[in-house]
């Protein structure tokens, strides 16, 4: 993907600073971005292990941010790993054209194009003008994180049943982005619903 001039300069500045950083096992925690086999990874879990015999070690469960694969790595206590030059920038989703999705930096107004393969996991929650977090590695997009809650219109569902407001009953509904979610029986086409993008669950009606 090509990145606009100002955004590219911004990310290069971060690269020069962060390439000097490394993390010791005492710094390991979920969410930390590190390099494993020269690829950017995010720590998911970290366990300090002190066996009955032998040296203590840190067992790390991580997700490769390029392949999305989950793996494990064992590090001796005191060992260090280089920090991954991963940054998160607030960007507004503008529009899509074929397999290209366009976002705008909320501060510099520079625009970038992100490939549809990166967008695929979250495109069900994307609608124009929503501000997302775009993860960049060395200036190139890795992933896009949508807002935790989004408001979407019900485009298709079975007719609502008057008085059917009791908790527990649900039906499938197709939303304006094409996502299919379970909604309460009393909702109808045209209703605006709030969805939690972390699990795709209905949260309420606007």
MDTraj code that builds the backbone (N, CA, C; nanometers):
import mdtraj as md
import numpy as np

residues = "UNK UNK UNK UNK UNK UNK UNK UNK UNK UNK UNK UNK UNK UNK UNK UNK UNK UNK UNK UNK UNK UNK UNK UNK UNK UNK UNK UNK UNK UNK UNK UNK UNK UNK UNK UNK UNK UNK UNK UNK UNK UNK UNK UNK UNK UNK UNK UNK UNK UNK UNK UNK UNK UNK UNK UNK UNK UNK UNK UNK UNK UNK UNK UNK UNK UNK UNK UNK UNK UNK UNK UNK UNK UNK UNK UNK UNK UNK UNK UNK UNK UNK UNK UNK UNK UNK UNK UNK UNK UNK UNK UNK UNK UNK UNK UNK UNK UNK UNK UNK UNK UNK UNK UNK UNK UNK UNK UNK UNK UNK UNK UNK UNK UNK UNK UNK UNK UNK UNK UNK UNK UNK UNK UNK UNK UNK UNK UNK UNK UNK UNK UNK UNK UNK UNK UNK UNK UNK UNK UNK UNK UNK UNK UNK UNK UNK UNK UNK UNK UNK UNK UNK UNK UNK UNK UNK UNK UNK UNK UNK UNK UNK UNK UNK UNK UNK UNK UNK UNK UNK UNK UNK UNK UNK UNK UNK UNK UNK UNK UNK UNK UNK UNK UNK UNK UNK UNK UNK UNK UNK UNK UNK UNK UNK UNK UNK UNK UNK UNK UNK UNK UNK UNK UNK UNK UNK".split()
xyz = np.array([
    [0.0837, -0.1183, 0.0000],
    [0.0000, 0.0000, 0.0000],
    [0.0880, 0.1244, 0.0000],
    [0.0460, 0.2262, -0.0725],
    [0.1204, 0.3502, -0.0704],
    [0.0604, 0.4399, 0.0356],
    [0.1464, 0.5077, 0.1080],
    [0.1026, 0.5940, 0.2158],
    [0.1359, 0.7375, 0.1804],
    [0.0437, 0.8282, 0.2111],
    [0.0636, 0.9688, 0.1812],
    [0.1895, 1.0232, 0.2460],
    [0.2417, 1.1337, 0.1899],
    [0.3697, 1.1850, 0.2335],
    [0.3797, 1.2143, 0.3814],
    [0.2864, 1.2925, 0.4353],
    [0.2962, 1.3322, 0.5761],
    [0.2886, 1.2128, 0.6686],
    [0.1995, 1.1180, 0.6392],
    [0.1859, 0.9998, 0.7235],
    [0.3122, 0.9161, 0.7174],
    [0.3711, 0.9051, 0.5982],
    [0.4928, 0.8262, 0.5843],
    [0.6071, 0.8872, 0.6653],
    [0.6192, 1.0205, 0.6625],
    [0.7237, 1.0861, 0.7414],
    [0.7005, 1.0632, 0.8897],
    [0.5734, 1.0668, 0.9292],
    [0.5380, 1.0450, 1.0696],
    [0.5806, 0.9062, 1.1158],
    [0.5528, 0.8031, 1.0346],
    [0.5857, 0.6671, 1.0747],
    [0.7356, 0.6417, 1.0687],
    [0.8069, 0.7072, 0.9766],
    [0.9523, 0.6894, 0.9713],
    [1.0175, 0.7443, 1.0975],
    [0.9639, 0.8551, 1.1487],
    [1.0171, 0.9134, 1.2716],
    [1.0028, 0.8157, 1.3872],
    [0.8883, 0.7495, 1.3958],
    [0.8657, 0.6508, 1.5009],
    [0.9631, 0.5344, 1.4848],
    [0.9889, 0.4916, 1.3618],
    [1.0784, 0.3793, 1.3359],
    [1.2175, 0.4055, 1.3922],
    [1.2692, 0.5254, 1.3671],
    [1.4042, 0.5558, 1.4134],
    [1.4123, 0.5513, 1.5651],
    [1.3048, 0.5909, 1.6317],
    [1.3041, 0.5924, 1.7777],
    [1.2878, 0.4528, 1.8342],
    [1.1948, 0.3766, 1.7807],
    [1.1585, 0.2500, 1.8419],
    [1.2554, 0.1365, 1.8114],
    [1.3342, 0.1485, 1.7033],
    [1.4263, 0.0401, 1.6704],
    [1.5344, 0.0223, 1.7765],
    [1.5510, 0.1208, 1.8650],
    [1.6519, 0.1122, 1.9691],
    [1.5970, 0.0477, 2.0954],
    [1.4699, 0.0143, 2.0962],
    [1.4038, -0.0344, 2.2168],
    [1.3996, -0.1864, 2.2179],
    [1.4250, -0.2443, 2.3353],
    [1.4054, -0.3878, 2.3547],
    [1.3397, -0.4078, 2.4900],
    [1.2755, -0.5227, 2.5062],
    [1.2042, -0.5531, 2.6293],
    [1.2638, -0.6759, 2.6961],
    [1.2883, -0.6653, 2.8263],
    [1.3344, -0.7788, 2.9054],
    [1.2139, -0.8623, 2.9476],
    [1.2402, -0.9831, 2.9951],
    [1.1304, -1.0700, 3.0395],
    [1.0486, -1.0050, 3.1504],
    [1.1095, -0.9167, 3.2283],
    [1.0345, -0.8489, 3.3348],
    [0.9343, -0.7487, 3.2787],
    [0.9498, -0.7129, 3.1507],
    [0.8581, -0.6185, 3.0862],
    [0.7436, -0.6885, 3.0138],
    [0.7556, -0.8201, 2.9953],
    [0.6562, -0.8915, 2.9153],
    [0.5177, -0.8806, 2.9788],
    [0.4182, -0.8494, 2.8953],
    [0.2795, -0.8433, 2.9401],
    [0.1890, -0.8501, 2.8175],
    [0.0637, -0.8914, 2.8353],
    [-0.0287, -0.8972, 2.7218],
    [-0.0407, -0.7612, 2.6528],
    [-0.0397, -0.7649, 2.5196],
    [-0.0517, -0.6426, 2.4415],
    [0.0803, -0.5861, 2.3941],
    [0.1916, -0.6309, 2.4537],
    [0.3230, -0.5804, 2.4152],
    [0.3580, -0.6289, 2.2744],
    [0.4130, -0.5387, 2.1915],
    [0.4503, -0.5724, 2.0544],
    [0.6009, -0.5980, 2.0486],
    [0.6389, -0.7163, 2.0027],
    [0.7794, -0.7567, 1.9973],
    [0.8101, -0.8217, 1.8626],
    [0.9396, -0.8371, 1.8335],
    [0.9823, -0.9081, 1.7133],
    [1.0233, -1.0502, 1.7498],
    [0.9658, -1.1472, 1.6807],
    [1.0040, -1.2870, 1.6950],
    [1.0356, -1.3390, 1.5555],
    [1.1565, -1.3870, 1.5364],
    [1.2028, -1.4294, 1.4034],
    [1.1853, -1.3171, 1.3012],
    [1.2139, -1.1951, 1.3457],
    [1.2110, -1.0746, 1.2603],
    [1.0711, -1.0354, 1.2147],
    [0.9683, -1.0904, 1.2765],
    [0.8310, -1.0558, 1.2401],
    [0.7575, -0.9979, 1.3609],
    [0.6664, -0.9006, 1.3376],
    [0.5965, -0.8358, 1.4486],
    [0.4940, -0.9292, 1.5124],
    [0.4964, -0.9349, 1.6446],
    [0.4052, -1.0220, 1.7188],
    [0.3501, -0.9462, 1.8391],
    [0.2354, -0.9908, 1.8862],
    [0.1740, -0.9328, 2.0059],
    [0.1641, -1.0399, 2.1137],
    [0.2102, -1.0068, 2.2337],
    [0.2013, -1.1016, 2.3444],
    [0.0560, -1.1148, 2.3885],
    [0.0077, -1.2383, 2.3944],
    [-0.1281, -1.2667, 2.4400],
    [-0.1298, -1.3068, 2.5870],
    [-0.0341, -1.3905, 2.6252],
    [-0.0241, -1.4365, 2.7635],
    [0.1234, -1.4495, 2.8003],
    [0.1529, -1.4302, 2.9292],
    [0.2906, -1.4470, 2.9772],
    [0.2873, -1.5148, 3.1126],
    [0.3621, -1.6237, 3.1246],
    [0.3677, -1.6989, 3.2502],
    [0.5121, -1.7104, 3.2979],
    [0.5337, -1.6767, 3.4245],
    [0.6639, -1.6959, 3.4876],
    [0.6670, -1.8370, 3.5449],
    [0.7644, -1.9153, 3.5030],
    [0.7729, -2.0553, 3.5453],
    [0.9020, -2.0762, 3.6241],
    [0.8882, -2.1288, 3.7450],
    [1.0054, -2.1608, 3.8272],
    [0.9997, -2.3091, 3.8605],
    [1.0707, -2.3902, 3.7840],
    [1.0679, -2.5351, 3.8070],
    [1.1385, -2.5728, 3.9371],
    [1.1121, -2.6939, 3.9834],
    [1.1775, -2.7414, 4.1057],
    [1.3278, -2.7435, 4.0919],
    [1.3743, -2.7779, 3.9739],
    [1.5176, -2.7771, 3.9452],
    [1.5407, -2.6966, 3.8177],
    [1.6532, -2.6329, 3.8105],
    [1.6850, -2.5578, 3.6906],
    [1.6474, -2.4108, 3.7018],
    [1.6754, -2.3386, 3.5941],
    [1.6567, -2.1941, 3.5913],
    [1.5119, -2.1567, 3.5599],
    [1.4646, -2.0507, 3.6235],
    [1.3302, -1.9998, 3.5946],
    [1.3265, -1.9444, 3.4521],
    [1.2077, -1.9438, 3.3940],
    [1.1934, -1.8924, 3.2580],
    [1.0551, -1.8303, 3.2396],
    [1.0419, -1.7575, 3.1315],
    [0.9151, -1.6938, 3.0958],
    [0.8586, -1.7638, 2.9727],
    [0.7333, -1.8067, 2.9820],
    [0.6665, -1.8729, 2.8698],
    [0.5656, -1.7750, 2.8100],
    [0.5860, -1.7428, 2.6843],
    [0.5059, -1.6401, 2.6180],
    [0.4179, -1.7015, 2.5095],
    [0.2901, -1.6683, 2.5139],
    [0.1988, -1.7028, 2.4052],
    [0.1788, -1.5761, 2.3229],
    [0.1980, -1.5855, 2.1920],
    [0.1942, -1.4655, 2.1088],
    [0.1155, -1.4896, 1.9798],
    [0.0755, -1.3784, 1.9187],
    [0.0083, -1.3832, 1.7880],
    [0.0941, -1.3086, 1.6873],
    [0.1272, -1.3771, 1.5774],
    [0.2025, -1.3146, 1.4694],
    [0.1098, -1.2171, 1.3962],
    [0.1474, -1.0899, 1.3907],
    [0.0608, -0.9879, 1.3328],
    [0.0581, -0.9906, 1.1806],
    [0.1482, -1.0668, 1.1183],
    [0.1465, -1.0809, 0.9732],
    [0.0601, -1.1982, 0.9291],
    [0.0755, -1.3115, 0.9965],
    [0.0029, -1.4333, 0.9578],
    [-0.1201, -1.4588, 1.0437],
    [-0.1306, -1.3885, 1.1571],
    [-0.2387, -1.4067, 1.2550],
    [-0.2302, -1.5407, 1.3270],
    [-0.1202, -1.6122, 1.3097],
    [-0.1034, -1.7412, 1.3762],
    [-0.0585, -1.7215, 1.5206],
    [-0.1012, -1.8142, 1.6065],
    [-0.0658, -1.8090, 1.7481],
    [0.0453, -1.9095, 1.7755],
    [0.1454, -1.8683, 1.8519],
    [0.2564, -1.9572, 1.8851],
    [0.3031, -1.9353, 2.0277],
    [0.4045, -2.0098, 2.0681],
    [0.4613, -1.9974, 2.2021],
    [0.6131, -1.9871, 2.1928],
    [0.6704, -1.9159, 2.2882],
    [0.8158, -1.9003, 2.2927],
    [0.8598, -1.9018, 2.4387],
    [0.9697, -1.9685, 2.4652],
    [1.0256, -1.9734, 2.6003],
    [1.1516, -1.8872, 2.6057],
    [1.1586, -1.8009, 2.7053],
    [1.2729, -1.7113, 2.7207],
    [1.3340, -1.7276, 2.8595],
    [1.4656, -1.7272, 2.8653],
    [1.5328, -1.7298, 2.9948],
    [1.5085, -1.5972, 3.0663],
    [1.4991, -1.6015, 3.1982],
    [1.4795, -1.4794, 3.2742],
    [1.5957, -1.3833, 3.2491],
    [1.5626, -1.2598, 3.2148],
    [1.6639, -1.1601, 3.1825],
    [1.6896, -1.1455, 3.0341],
    [1.6410, -1.2416, 2.9545],
    [1.6569, -1.2329, 2.8093],
    [1.5725, -1.1176, 2.7560],
    [1.6191, -1.0571, 2.6472],
    [1.5477, -0.9438, 2.5884],
    [1.5056, -0.9735, 2.4453],
    [1.3945, -0.9137, 2.4049],
    [1.3464, -0.9220, 2.2672],
    [1.3268, -0.7800, 2.2146],
    [1.3573, -0.7612, 2.0876],
    [1.3455, -0.6281, 2.0277],
    [1.1991, -0.5880, 2.0144],
    [1.1724, -0.4615, 2.0399],
    [1.0368, -0.4091, 2.0243],
    [1.0006, -0.4029, 1.8764],
    [0.8766, -0.4349, 1.8447],
    [0.8287, -0.4236, 1.7069],
    [0.7809, -0.2807, 1.6832],
    [0.8157, -0.2271, 1.5694],
    [0.7773, -0.0902, 1.5347],
    [0.6314, -0.0893, 1.4885],
    [0.5422, -0.1186, 1.5819],
    [0.3989, -0.1220, 1.5525],
    [0.3328, -0.0021, 1.6190],
    [0.2625, 0.0759, 1.5403],
    [0.1920, 0.1918, 1.5932],
    [0.0443, 0.1824, 1.5570],
    [-0.0388, 0.2447, 1.6383],
    [-0.1826, 0.2512, 1.6116],
    [-0.2212, 0.3968, 1.5891],
    [-0.2850, 0.4240, 1.4763],
    [-0.3223, 0.5602, 1.4396],
    [-0.4726, 0.5658, 1.4145],
    [-0.5376, 0.6687, 1.4682],
    [-0.6804, 0.6876, 1.4434],
    [-0.7004, 0.7335, 1.2999],
    [-0.7809, 0.6577, 1.2253],
    [-0.8088, 0.6927, 1.0865],
    [-0.9570, 0.6731, 1.0579],
    [-1.0110, 0.7632, 0.9774],
    [-1.1534, 0.7591, 0.9433],
    [-1.1735, 0.6819, 0.8134],
    [-1.2669, 0.5862, 0.8173],
    [-1.2976, 0.5103, 0.6957],
    [-1.3760, 0.5991, 0.6003],
    [-1.3304, 0.6082, 0.4762],
    [-1.3939, 0.6937, 0.3763],
    [-1.4842, 0.6168, 0.2809],
    [-1.4256, 0.5224, 0.2070],
    [-1.5030, 0.4469, 0.1077],
    [-1.4202, 0.3288, 0.0597],
    [-1.4865, 0.2389, -0.0137],
    [-1.4163, 0.1253, -0.0738],
    [-1.4401, 0.1259, -0.2237],
    [-1.3437, 0.0708, -0.2955],
    [-1.3519, 0.0625, -0.4412],
    [-1.2898, -0.0694, -0.4826],
    [-1.3744, -0.1675, -0.5153],
    [-1.3235, -0.3003, -0.5437],
    [-1.2628, -0.3608, -0.4186],
    [-1.1373, -0.4037, -0.4280],
    [-1.0694, -0.4627, -0.3126],
    [-0.9846, -0.3604, -0.2375],
    [-1.0048, -0.2329, -0.2670],
    [-0.9288, -0.1264, -0.2013],
    [-1.0194, -0.0478, -0.1070],
    [-0.9692, -0.0257, 0.0146],
    [-1.0447, 0.0475, 0.1164],
    [-0.9634, 0.1703, 0.1561],
    [-1.0286, 0.2854, 0.1597],
    [-0.9573, 0.4108, 0.1803],
    [-0.9894, 0.4720, 0.3165],
    [-0.8816, 0.5134, 0.3853],
    [-0.8919, 0.5724, 0.5184],
    [-0.8169, 0.7049, 0.5201],
    [-0.8567, 0.7932, 0.6133],
    [-0.7932, 0.9241, 0.6256],
    [-0.7427, 0.9455, 0.7681],
    [-0.6181, 0.9905, 0.7789],
    [-0.5587, 1.0242, 0.9083],
    [-0.6396, 1.1390, 0.9685],
    [-0.6827, 1.1253, 1.0936],
    [-0.7714, 1.2253, 1.1535],
    [-0.7000, 1.3558, 1.1880],
    [-0.5659, 1.3566, 1.1878],
    [-0.4924, 1.4794, 1.2197],
    [-0.4280, 1.5427, 1.0970],
    [-0.3642, 1.4614, 1.0135],
    [-0.2942, 1.5167, 0.8969],
    [-0.3822, 1.5189, 0.7723],
    [-0.4929, 1.4435, 0.7749],
    [-0.5862, 1.4309, 0.6617],
    [-0.5253, 1.3583, 0.5422],
    [-0.4079, 1.2974, 0.5622],
    [-0.3507, 1.2138, 0.4571],
    [-0.4356, 1.0880, 0.4419],
    [-0.4459, 1.0395, 0.3182],
    [-0.5255, 0.9201, 0.2908],
    [-0.4350, 0.8023, 0.2556],
    [-0.4783, 0.6825, 0.2968],
    [-0.4072, 0.5616, 0.2584],
    [-0.5069, 0.4602, 0.2043],
    [-0.4562, 0.3707, 0.1222],
    [-0.5363, 0.2604, 0.0702],
    [-0.4942, 0.1333, 0.1420],
    [-0.5914, 0.0573, 0.1896],
    [-0.5635, -0.0686, 0.2577],
    [-0.6279, -0.1817, 0.1791],
    [-0.5509, -0.2874, 0.1578],
    [-0.5986, -0.4001, 0.0778],
    [-0.7146, -0.4722, 0.1454],
    [-0.8060, -0.5224, 0.0640],
    [-0.9239, -0.5907, 0.1154],
    [-0.8935, -0.7126, 0.1998],
    [-0.7786, -0.7769, 0.1771],
    [-0.7425, -0.8933, 0.2587],
    [-0.7235, -0.8553, 0.4050],
    [-0.6747, -0.7332, 0.4287],
    [-0.6567, -0.6857, 0.5655],
    [-0.7912, -0.6484, 0.6270],
    [-0.8801, -0.5969, 0.5455],
    [-1.0113, -0.5512, 0.5931],
    [-1.1073, -0.6670, 0.6167],
    [-1.0892, -0.7765, 0.5458],
    [-1.1853, -0.8874, 0.5463],
    [-1.2355, -0.9266, 0.6855],
    [-1.1490, -0.9419, 0.7876],
    [-1.1989, -0.9878, 0.9180],
    [-1.2964, -0.8919, 0.9858],
    [-1.2938, -0.7626, 0.9470],
    [-1.3780, -0.6663, 1.0195],
    [-1.4716, -0.5866, 0.9283],
    [-1.4798, -0.6228, 0.8004],
    [-1.5584, -0.5410, 0.7087],
    [-1.7074, -0.5415, 0.7413],
    [-1.7538, -0.6418, 0.8149],
    [-1.8952, -0.6466, 0.8537],
    [-1.9325, -0.5325, 0.9469],
    [-1.8330, -0.4665, 1.0070],
    [-1.8610, -0.3586, 1.1029],
    [-1.8203, -0.2219, 1.0504],
    [-1.7750, -0.2144, 0.9256],
    [-1.7287, -0.0872, 0.8716],
    [-1.8394, -0.0127, 0.7990],
    [-1.8565, 0.1108, 0.8364],
    [-1.9467, 0.1986, 0.7637],
    [-1.8786, 0.3343, 0.7528],
    [-1.9095, 0.4081, 0.6493],
    [-1.8391, 0.5330, 0.6214],
    [-1.8425, 0.6298, 0.7392],
    [-1.7293, 0.6958, 0.7594],
    [-1.7068, 0.8002, 0.8601],
    [-1.6722, 0.7463, 0.9985],
    [-1.6820, 0.6157, 1.0203],
    [-1.6390, 0.5630, 1.1496],
    [-1.4873, 0.5757, 1.1624],
    [-1.4417, 0.6096, 1.2829],
    [-1.2983, 0.6205, 1.3101],
    [-1.2485, 0.4877, 1.3663],
    [-1.1479, 0.4320, 1.3009],
    [-1.0899, 0.3035, 1.3412],
    [-0.9441, 0.3244, 1.3813],
    [-0.8862, 0.2235, 1.4436],
    [-0.7433, 0.2253, 1.4712],
    [-0.6735, 0.1399, 1.3660],
    [-0.5833, 0.2011, 1.2924],
    [-0.5066, 0.1302, 1.1902],
    [-0.3688, 0.0985, 1.2480],
    [-0.3342, -0.0297, 1.2496],
    [-0.2041, -0.0739, 1.3011],
    [-0.1035, -0.0753, 1.1867],
    [0.0084, -0.0069, 1.2069],
    [0.1123, 0.0022, 1.1052],
    [0.2414, -0.0603, 1.1559],
    [0.3103, -0.1293, 1.0683],
    [0.4433, -0.1833, 1.0985],
    [0.5396, -0.1287, 0.9949],
    [0.6377, -0.0508, 1.0401],
    [0.7312, 0.0156, 0.9493],
    [0.6573, 0.0943, 0.8413],
    [0.5439, 0.1520, 0.8789],
    [0.4687, 0.2364, 0.7874],
    [0.3689, 0.1644, 0.6999],
    [0.3622, 0.0316, 0.7060],
    [0.2685, -0.0449, 0.6233],
    [0.1541, -0.0981, 0.7086],
    [0.0295, -0.0925, 0.6575],
    [-0.0854, -0.1395, 0.7354],
    [-0.0775, -0.2889, 0.7660],
    [-0.1030, -0.3217, 0.8929],
    [-0.1084, -0.4608, 0.9372],
    [-0.2518, -0.5068, 0.9574],
    [-0.3293, -0.4223, 1.0248],
    [-0.4667, -0.4582, 1.0584],
    [-0.5457, -0.3321, 1.0877],
    [-0.6774, -0.3486, 1.0937],
    [-0.7669, -0.2376, 1.1261],
    [-0.8578, -0.2819, 1.2401],
    [-0.8662, -0.1989, 1.3431],
    [-0.9505, -0.2289, 1.4587],
    [-1.0707, -0.1360, 1.4559],
    [-1.1925, -0.1891, 1.4406],
    [-1.3110, -0.1030, 1.4344],
    [-1.3475, -0.0501, 1.5722],
    [-1.4389, 0.0469, 1.5807],
    [-1.4880, 0.0906, 1.7115],
    [-1.5484, -0.0278, 1.7861],
    [-1.5459, -0.0238, 1.9185],
    [-1.6028, -0.1341, 1.9958],
    [-1.7523, -0.1469, 1.9700],
    [-1.8207, -0.0331, 1.9597],
    [-1.9650, -0.0355, 1.9341],
    [-1.9958, 0.0407, 1.8060],
    [-2.0799, -0.0176, 1.7212],
    [-2.1230, 0.0482, 1.5978],
    [-2.2748, 0.0437, 1.5885],
    [-2.3314, 0.1462, 1.5253],
    [-2.4761, 0.1532, 1.5044],
    [-2.5061, 0.1230, 1.3582],
    [-2.5856, 0.0188, 1.3331],
    [-2.6152, -0.0250, 1.1971],
    [-2.7652, -0.0443, 1.1789],
    [-2.8095, -0.0290, 1.0551],
    [-2.9520, -0.0395, 1.0229],
    [-2.9895, -0.1826, 0.9879],
    [-3.1034, -0.2281, 1.0386],
    [-3.1556, -0.3600, 1.0007],
    [-3.2169, -0.3487, 0.8617],
    [-3.1620, -0.4229, 0.7664],
    [-3.2119, -0.4202, 0.6290],
    [-3.3143, -0.5303, 0.6035],
    [-3.2966, -0.6434, 0.6692],
    [-3.3879, -0.7555, 0.6439],
    [-3.4012, -0.8419, 0.7683],
    [-3.5247, -0.8694, 0.8072],
    [-3.5530, -0.9595, 0.9183],
    [-3.7009, -0.9928, 0.9157],
    [-3.7415, -1.0936, 0.9896],
    [-3.8835, -1.1256, 0.9993],
    [-3.9556, -1.0111, 1.0685],
    [-4.0829, -0.9895, 1.0360],
    [-4.1586, -0.8800, 1.0983],
    [-4.1570, -0.8898, 1.2505],
    [-4.1516, -0.7725, 1.3144],
    [-4.1563, -0.7694, 1.4597],
    [-4.2933, -0.8104, 1.5092],
    [-4.2966, -0.8737, 1.6240],
    [-4.4225, -0.9188, 1.6833],
    [-4.4593, -0.8250, 1.7965],
    [-4.5750, -0.7599, 1.7855],
    [-4.6184, -0.6629, 1.8856],
    [-4.6265, -0.7280, 2.0231],
    [-4.5677, -0.6594, 2.1204],
    [-4.5728, -0.7100, 2.2572],
    [-4.4689, -0.8151, 2.2871],
    [-4.3903, -0.8539, 2.1860],
    [-4.2904, -0.9598, 2.2061],
    [-4.1593, -0.8981, 2.2535],
    [-4.1589, -0.8470, 2.3762],
    [-4.0411, -0.7791, 2.4293],
    [-3.9701, -0.8595, 2.5371],
    [-4.0183, -0.9789, 2.5628],
    [-3.9568, -1.0596, 2.6684],
    [-3.8144, -1.0981, 2.6308],
    [-3.7272, -1.0976, 2.7290],
    [-3.5880, -1.1350, 2.7047],
    [-3.5788, -1.2822, 2.6676],
    [-3.4816, -1.3135, 2.5837],
    [-3.4574, -1.4536, 2.5504],
    [-3.4887, -1.4883, 2.4067],
    [-3.5979, -1.4349, 2.3514],
    [-3.6329, -1.4647, 2.2133],
    [-3.5491, -1.3833, 2.1166],
    [-3.5044, -1.4441, 2.0081],
    [-3.4235, -1.3722, 1.9100],
    [-3.4478, -1.4276, 1.7707],
    [-3.4030, -1.3514, 1.6713],
    [-3.4171, -1.3903, 1.5309],
    [-3.2987, -1.3330, 1.4538],
    [-3.2644, -1.3901, 1.3388],
    [-3.1536, -1.3356, 1.2598],
    [-3.1953, -1.2085, 1.1873],
    [-3.1004, -1.1186, 1.1707],
    [-3.1250, -0.9946, 1.0972],
    [-3.0030, -0.9624, 1.0122],
    [-3.0284, -0.9158, 0.8902],
    [-2.9209, -0.8716, 0.8015],
    [-2.9072, -0.7204, 0.8166],
    [-2.7856, -0.6748, 0.8470],
    [-2.7615, -0.5332, 0.8701],
    [-2.7128, -0.4633, 0.7435],
    [-2.6993, -0.3317, 0.7507],
    [-2.6641, -0.2509, 0.6339],
    [-2.5273, -0.2852, 0.5755],
    [-2.4396, -0.3447, 0.6544],
    [-2.3072, -0.3839, 0.6048],
    [-2.3046, -0.5263, 0.5509],
    [-2.4177, -0.5967, 0.5638],
    [-2.4233, -0.7362, 0.5229],
    [-2.4037, -0.8331, 0.6370],
    [-2.3687, -0.7825, 0.7542],
    [-2.3506, -0.8690, 0.8711],
    [-2.4840, -0.9306, 0.9118],
    [-2.4788, -1.0543, 0.9606],
    [-2.5982, -1.1225, 1.0114],
    [-2.5806, -1.1411, 1.1616],
    [-2.6751, -1.0875, 1.2382],
    [-2.6674, -1.0961, 1.3842],
    [-2.8028, -1.1394, 1.4394],
    [-2.8027, -1.1830, 1.5641],
    [-2.9256, -1.2171, 1.6343],
    [-2.9786, -1.0922, 1.7042],
    [-3.1080, -1.0638, 1.6836],
    [-3.1701, -0.9474, 1.7471],
    [-3.3001, -0.9910, 1.8145],
    [-3.3520, -0.9117, 1.9093],
    [-3.4790, -0.9461, 1.9742],
    [-3.5942, -0.9541, 1.8745],
    [-3.6943, -1.0325, 1.9076],
    [-3.8071, -1.0575, 1.8178],
    [-3.8863, -0.9324, 1.7832],
    [-3.8885, -0.8324, 1.8718],
    [-3.9737, -0.7156, 1.8493],
    [-3.9145, -0.6148, 1.7516],
    [-3.7892, -0.6310, 1.7114],
    [-3.7275, -0.5359, 1.6195],
    [-3.7753, -0.5573, 1.4768],
    [-3.7711, -0.4486, 1.3984],
    [-3.8211, -0.4521, 1.2606],
    [-3.7184, -0.3932, 1.1647],
    [-3.7425, -0.4137, 1.0365],
    [-3.6564, -0.3556, 0.9344],
    [-3.6587, -0.2033, 0.9469],
    [-3.5420, -0.1424, 0.9334],
    [-3.5309, 0.0020, 0.9482],
    [-3.4827, 0.0458, 1.0846],
    [-3.4935, -0.0417, 1.1841],
    [-3.4442, -0.0082, 1.3178],
    [-3.2914, 0.0028, 1.3166],
    [-3.2396, 0.0941, 1.3983],
    [-3.0956, 0.1100, 1.4147],
    [-3.0545, 0.0386, 1.5429],
    [-2.9593, -0.0518, 1.5309],
    [-2.9173, -0.1304, 1.6470],
    [-2.7689, -0.1090, 1.6749],
    [-2.7324, -0.1215, 1.8011],
    [-2.5931, -0.1114, 1.8431],
    [-2.5352, -0.2517, 1.8573],
    [-2.4198, -0.2735, 1.7937],
    [-2.3554, -0.4047, 1.7931],
    [-2.2165, -0.3941, 1.8546],
    [-2.1809, -0.4918, 1.9366],
    [-2.0461, -0.5024, 1.9921],
    [-1.9590, -0.5742, 1.8891],
    [-1.8618, -0.5036, 1.8322],
    [-1.7807, -0.5619, 1.7247],
    [-1.6858, -0.6704, 1.7735],
    [-1.6647, -0.6787, 1.9043],
    [-1.5740, -0.7812, 1.9572],
    [-1.6342, -0.9202, 1.9493],
    [-1.7671, -0.9282, 1.9576],
    [-1.8324, -1.0598, 1.9547],
    [-1.9522, -1.0654, 1.8608],
    [-1.9856, -0.9529, 1.7969],
    [-2.0970, -0.9499, 1.7036],
    [-2.2333, -0.9590, 1.7688],
    [-2.2422, -0.9226, 1.8963],
    [-2.3685, -0.9363, 1.9684],
    [-2.4447, -0.8044, 1.9764],
    [-2.5773, -0.8167, 1.9712],
    [-2.6687, -0.7031, 1.9843],
    [-2.6582, -0.6431, 2.1241],
    [-2.6525, -0.5080, 2.1290],
    [-2.6423, -0.4395, 2.2575],
    [-2.7632, -0.3527, 2.2901],
    [-2.8370, -0.3117, 2.1879],
    [-2.9528, -0.2267, 2.2139],
    [-3.0023, -0.1613, 2.0865],
    [-3.1137, -0.0895, 2.0990],
    [-3.1727, -0.0187, 1.9849],
    [-3.1587, 0.1312, 2.0073],
    [-3.1310, 0.2043, 1.9005],
    [-3.1154, 0.3499, 1.9103],
    [-3.2516, 0.4180, 1.9091],
])
top = md.Topology()
chain = top.add_chain()
for i, resn in enumerate(residues, 1):
    res = top.add_residue(resn, chain, resSeq=i)
    for name in ("N", "CA", "C"):
        top.add_atom(name, md.element.get_by_symbol(name[0]), res)
traj = md.Trajectory(xyz[None], top)
